[in-house]
Amino acid sequence: MGFTQLIDSIKYYDQQYVEVTGTYREAKEQSALFNDSLFVDHSKNHALWVNFSQDCPLYLSGTHNGLFEATGGQFTSINNKKVTIRGKVNVGNTGHLGQYKACIERVSFVEL
């Protein structure tokens, strides 16, 4: 699904599982997916909060290395990278300080 389509019709997708691609950004009190197109609004109110759960370690295919496990002393870094995320849309959760369009939670798939 396209990022712009998802944002424009976010209420329609509430409580549904979607797969969407964008640029993931993490920082203090930020875990969000932004549209990676050059021709759109990149503000937080056009982005999706991403709520990763430690209950789902998202293991790399064919390995025992999880997204949240340290490998070689460091965690897998996905900051500022293009990623595809599959999870459940929750329009009732708008992230830190209510700044985001909605939340993708129960993340079950991440592709770098």
C-alpha positions as CSV (number, residue, x, y, z in Angstrom):
1,M,0.0,0.0,0.0
2,G,1.2,3.5,-0.7
3,F,2.1,5.7,2.2
4,T,0.1,8.7,0.9
5,Q,-3.0,6.5,0.3
6,L,-2.7,5.2,3.9
7,I,-2.4,8.7,5.4
8,D,-5.2,10.1,3.3
9,S,-7.6,7.3,4.2
10,I,-6.2,6.4,7.7
11,K,-9.7,6.2,9.4
12,Y,-10.7,3.6,6.9
13,Y,-7.8,1.4,7.9
14,D,-8.3,1.7,11.7
15,Q,-7.8,-1.7,13.4
16,Q,-6.7,-3.3,10.2
17,Y,-3.3,-4.8,9.4
18,V,-1.4,-3.0,6.6
19,E,2.0,-3.2,5.0
20,V,3.6,0.2,4.2
21,T,7.0,1.5,3.2
22,G,8.7,4.7,4.3
23,T,11.7,6.2,6.1
24,Y,12.0,5.2,9.7
25,R,13.3,7.8,12.2
26,E,14.1,7.2,15.8
27,A,15.3,9.6,18.4
28,K,14.5,10.5,22.0
29,E,10.7,10.1,22.3
30,Q,10.4,9.4,18.5
31,S,9.7,6.2,16.7
32,A,8.0,7.1,13.4
33,L,7.6,6.2,9.8
34,F,7.7,9.1,7.3
35,N,6.8,9.2,3.6
36,D,10.0,8.9,1.6
37,S,8.6,10.8,-1.4
38,L,10.3,14.1,-2.1
39,F,7.0,15.8,-3.1
40,V,4.9,15.4,0.1
41,D,4.5,16.9,3.5
42,H,7.1,15.4,5.9
43,S,5.7,16.8,9.1
44,K,4.8,14.7,12.1
45,N,1.1,15.0,11.5
46,H,1.6,13.2,8.2
47,A,3.7,10.5,9.7
48,L,2.9,7.3,11.6
49,W,4.0,6.5,15.2
50,V,5.6,3.0,15.3
51,N,5.1,1.0,18.5
52,F,7.5,-1.9,18.5
53,S,6.8,-4.5,21.1
54,Q,9.5,-6.5,22.8
55,D,7.1,-9.4,22.7
56,C,7.8,-9.7,18.9
57,P,11.6,-9.8,18.4
58,L,11.3,-9.9,14.6
59,Y,14.0,-12.5,13.9
60,L,16.0,-12.2,10.7
61,S,14.9,-15.0,8.3
62,G,16.9,-18.2,8.9
63,T,18.7,-16.8,11.9
64,H,18.3,-16.3,15.7
65,N,19.2,-12.6,15.4
66,G,16.3,-10.4,16.4
67,L,15.8,-6.7,15.6
68,F,16.0,-5.8,19.2
69,E,19.0,-8.1,20.1
70,A,22.6,-6.9,20.2
71,T,24.7,-8.4,17.5
72,G,28.4,-7.7,17.6
73,G,27.8,-5.4,20.6
74,Q,25.3,-3.2,18.8
75,F,21.5,-3.3,18.1
76,T,20.3,-3.5,14.5
77,S,20.1,0.2,13.4
78,I,17.2,1.1,11.2
79,N,17.3,4.9,11.8
80,N,16.9,7.0,8.7
81,K,16.5,3.9,6.5
82,K,13.8,2.9,4.1
83,V,11.8,0.1,5.7
84,T,8.7,-1.8,5.0
85,I,6.6,-2.4,8.1
86,R,3.6,-4.7,8.6
87,G,1.3,-4.0,11.6
88,K,-2.1,-2.9,12.9
89,V,-3.3,0.7,12.4
90,N,-4.6,2.4,15.5
91,V,-6.0,5.9,14.9
92,G,-6.7,6.3,18.7
93,N,-2.9,6.3,19.4
94,T,-1.3,9.3,17.9
95,G,2.1,8.8,19.5
96,H,4.3,11.1,21.6
97,L,2.3,14.2,22.6
98,G,-0.4,13.3,20.0
99,Q,1.7,14.6,17.1
100,Y,1.3,11.8,14.6
101,K,-1.6,10.8,12.3
102,A,-2.0,7.3,13.8
103,C,0.1,4.4,15.2
104,I,1.2,1.2,13.6
105,E,1.4,-1.4,16.5
106,R,1.7,-5.1,16.8
107,V,4.4,-5.0,14.2
108,S,5.0,-8.5,12.8
109,F,7.3,-7.7,9.8
110,V,10.2,-5.3,9.1
111,E,12.2,-5.4,5.9
112,L,15.2,-3.2,5.3
